[in-house]
Amino acid sequence: MIVEKRHYFIFASLTLLLFNITCAKYENNTPWPTRGWEISKPDLEGMSLDSLSSFSNKLKRFYNSVMVRSDLVIAGSNFIFNHIHKNYSYLITAKKKLVVIFRGINTEYYSNVSIAHEKINKFFSKFNLSSETFKILLPGRLTRWKGQEMFIESLSLLKTKYNKENFQAIILGSHQGRNVYYKKLLSMVEKNRLNKNVIFLSYFKELPVVYYAADVIVSSSIEPEAFGRVAVEAQSMEKPILASDLGGSKETIIDGKSGFLFKNNNTNSLAEHLNSIIEMDKSKLQSIGNEGRKNVLKKFDVEKMCHSTFVEYQKLISHKK
């Protein structure tokens, strides 16, 4: 009996290690939950638990399959749920449980109420932002699949096609050693005469402050996001979100109500949506922001996620006794 308990303890520990909520650190030094099954895109410097573009590699696919070799697999979105079924259905049996529990965020931290006006004023002053301009924020590390190139091209269209000049775009994220890519983005800004319109920030400790300063948040990924935390954070901050119609964003955004989806990998669609949002009055933008906050509190609060996950662990442990 002692041996059986010890074996189960080892099993439970491994299950928690692979599938439990872990406390990671984001750039703002505030804990945010991550899930055992998390698809991240491959890049030169980054680690990748999985890759939507690497399934031709049999060794990589086998390596990734460890994520479903457990009695309980938690998918952070329906997109991931379907992805698992499509690529690892041979490992899903009647004895295994595959469930969807949406990732959650700290809605108290990502809240307009928590932002001191002094911090906003300092942020505006430090980076020469004007209260008279329309501010567009693109958060995310600088890597090709995050779509920064397309974003810059869409800003150029705002000026040349839609005659919009009075905007400032903040590209927030580290290049993490991708110097060639970073230099390419700088060159694109220079070539398209956007120097006065685009600001690069490699890091800012308090992300909610940057969200607060923006009028719209953009997620321009050209490959699917497993969940798309930016879209949820933006909505929690009562800001309109404009995202590619790919992956998790299609589940976290109520298109036309809490934000907008544009045609993925389509510069014209992104520019067109940006122009429409810029032309909206403040009351409309605030209404969209309000709906976003409601959406997040209802579906993507971290407390709900933790409770749902804890319940599933209780069921798993009870079944094993």
N, C-alpha and C positions, 0 to 999 in steps of 0.2 A: 504493500500500500504506500509505503514511504517512497519507494522507487517510482511508482506511478505518479505520485504528486510532484516529485522532482522533475520527471519528464514533462509533465503538464506545465510546470512553472517555466521550463526552458521554452516550450512551445509558445506559451503566452507571451514571454519576453520577446521572442523573435517576431511574433505577430505584432506586438506593440511597436517594435523597432521599424517594421516595414510599413505598417498600415495605420499606426496611431497618429494623433496630432502631435507634431513636434514644434518646439518653440524656436523659430529661426529669427535672425535679425535682419531687418531691412535697413535702408540707408538712414532712416530717421531714428534708428535705435529703438524703435517700438516693436515689441513682439508681434508677429503675425503668423497665423496658423498655416502650415503646409500639410499636404496629404501624402500618404504613401504612394499613391498612383498619381504622378504628376508628369505630364508630357512637357518637355522643354526642347526647344530647337537646338540642333548642334551648331556650335561655332568654334572658331579656332582656339579660343581660350576657355570656353565654358564646359562644364560637365553636363551630360545629358542622360537622364534616366530612360528616356525614350525619344524616338524621333519619327515623325510621320513620313519622313523622306528616306528612311534607312531600312525599309523592310526587304529590300533586295539583298541585303547583307544577312545571310543566314545565322552567322555567329552573333551578330548584334541582336537579331530577333530572339535567338535562344537566350541570350543574356537578359534581355528585357522581360522574358517570360517569368522570371523569378517573382515579378510583381503579382502574378495570379496563382502562384503555387501556395495557396493558403486557404483556410476555411472561410475567411471573410475578406472580400475585396471591396473597398469603398472608392467609388468613382466621384470625382468632384464636380461632374457635370454630365448631362445626358450625352453630350458629344463624346466624352471619354468612355461612357458606358457602351455606346455603340461601337466605338473604336476597339474596345476590348473584345466585344462579341465578334467583330469582323476579323480580327487578327489572331485571337487566342481562343476561339470557340472550342477548340479541341481540348483545352484545359478546364473548361467550365463543365462541371458535373452536378448531379443532383445534390451532392454532399457539400458543394461549395455555395456560398451566398455572395451574390454580386448586387450591391445596392448603390443608389445615387444619394449622396448627401452633399448639397451645394456647399462650397467653401464659404466661409464667413469672414467679416472684417469687424474691427472694433468701431462701432458706429458712434461711440462717445468721443473717440479720438478724431475720427473723420467727421467732424461736425462744425458748422459755422459758429455755433455758440461757444465753442472752446477756443476760438481765435481772438487774441487781443489786438485791437486796432493799432497799437504801437508797433507790433510786429509787422503788420501789413505796411505801415508807413515806412518802416526801415527797409523792408524788401523793395518797395517802389523806389526809394531813394538810392539804394545800393546799386540797383541795376538799371537806373534811368528809365523807369517805366512811367508812362503818363496815364492819368485817370481819364484822359480824353480819347485814348485809343482803344480799339477792340482787341482784347488779348486772347491769343490762341495758345493753348498748352499741349505739347506732345511729350508725355513722360515715357521713359523706357531706355534701357541701355542701347548704345549705338551699335547696331548690327543690322545687316542687310534685311533680314526678314521682318524687322520691326517697321520697315517702310519709310524711313526718313527721306530717302531720295524722292519717292513719290510725293511725300508731304511738301518738300521744297518746291517741286515742280508745280504742285497745286497752288502754292502761294504765288508763284510767278503768274499763273493764270488769273488769280484774283486781281492782279494789277493790269495785265495786258488784255484780258478778255472781259472782265467785269468792272474795270476802272476803280478798283478799291485800293486806296493808298493808306488810309488811316487805321492800320492794324500793326500789332506787334506779336510775333510768334516766339514762344519760348520752347526750345528743344532741350529737355532736361534728361540727362543721363550720361554715364561714363562710357568712354570708348573701350575701356578695359584692355588697353594695349593694341586695339585695332587702329593703329595710327594711319595706315593707308586709307582706310574707309573714312576716318574722321577728316583727313585732308581733302578727300573727295567731296564730302559734304560742304566743307568750307569753300571749296572751289565752285561748287554749284551755287552757293549763296552769292559769291562774287560775280559769277557769270550772269546770273539772273537779276543782278542789281538789287539785291535784297538786304544789303548790309545794314541799312537803317531799320529794317523790319524784323530781322531774326537775331535772337540772342541764344547762345549756347551756354548752358549751365551743366557742368559735370556732376555737381552734387549740391544738395541743399538739405540741411538736417531735418527741418520740419516741413514735410511734404504738404500737410494740410494748408500751410500758409501760401504755397504756390498755387494750389487748387483754388483757394479763396480769391487770389488775385486775378485769376483767369475768368474770361467770359464763356469760353467753351473749351472742353477737353477733347482731344483727338486720340484715337487708337488706330493707327494706319497699317497694322500688320498685314503682310501679303501672304502669310501662311497662317493656318488656324491657331488661335490661342486655346490652350486646354480649358481655361476658365476665363481669363481676362480680368485680372484684379483691378486694373485701371478703370474699367467701365463701372465697376461697383463702387470704388472709392469716389469717383466723380459724382455719381448719383447720391451717395451718402452726403457729399458736400453741397448738394443742391445745385449742381452745375450740369448743363446740357452736355451729353456725351455723344460724339460722332465716331462711329467705329465701323470697321470692315464687316461685311455680312458673312463672317466666317466663324467656325468653332463656337466657343462658349459665349461670345458676345451676342449671338442670336438668342441665347437663353436669358441673359442677364439684362438686356435692354428691351423695353417695350417700345418698338419702333413707332415714332411719331407722337409718343406720349411722354416717355421718360428720357428720350434721346432719339438718335437717328442712326440708321445703317446705310452705308453707301456701298456701291458695287466694288467688291474687292479687287485690288490691283488695277484700279481704274482712276487715273489722275483727274480726268474730266468730271467724273461723278463726285470725287472728293471736293474739287474746287466748286462745283455747282452747289453742293450741300453747304459748304462753308459760306458761300455768298448768300444763300437763303437765310442762314442763321444770323449772319451779320446784319441783314436787313430786318430782322425781327425786332419788335419793340421790347423794352425791358420787362414789361408785364408778362409777355409771352414767354420770355426766357425764364422768368421767375416761376411761372406756372409749370414749365417743364422740369425745373429744378425741384419743385415741391413734389411732383409725381415721382421723380427719381428717388427722393428720400423715402417716400412711402414704400416704394418697391423694394428698397434695400432692407428697411426695417422689417418688412413682411417675410422676405425670403433669405436674406444674406447676412443676418446678424450673427456674430461669432458665438454668442450664447446659444442660439438655436442649433448651430452646427455642433457645438460641443455636447449639448444634451442629446442630440440625435445619435452622435457617434458613441457616446457613453452607453446609451440604451442598446446599441448593437453589440457592444462588448459584453454587456451583462448577459444578453441572450447567448452569445458565443460561450461564455464561461459556464452558464447554467447548463447548456447542452453537453458540455464536456464532463460535468460532474458525474 
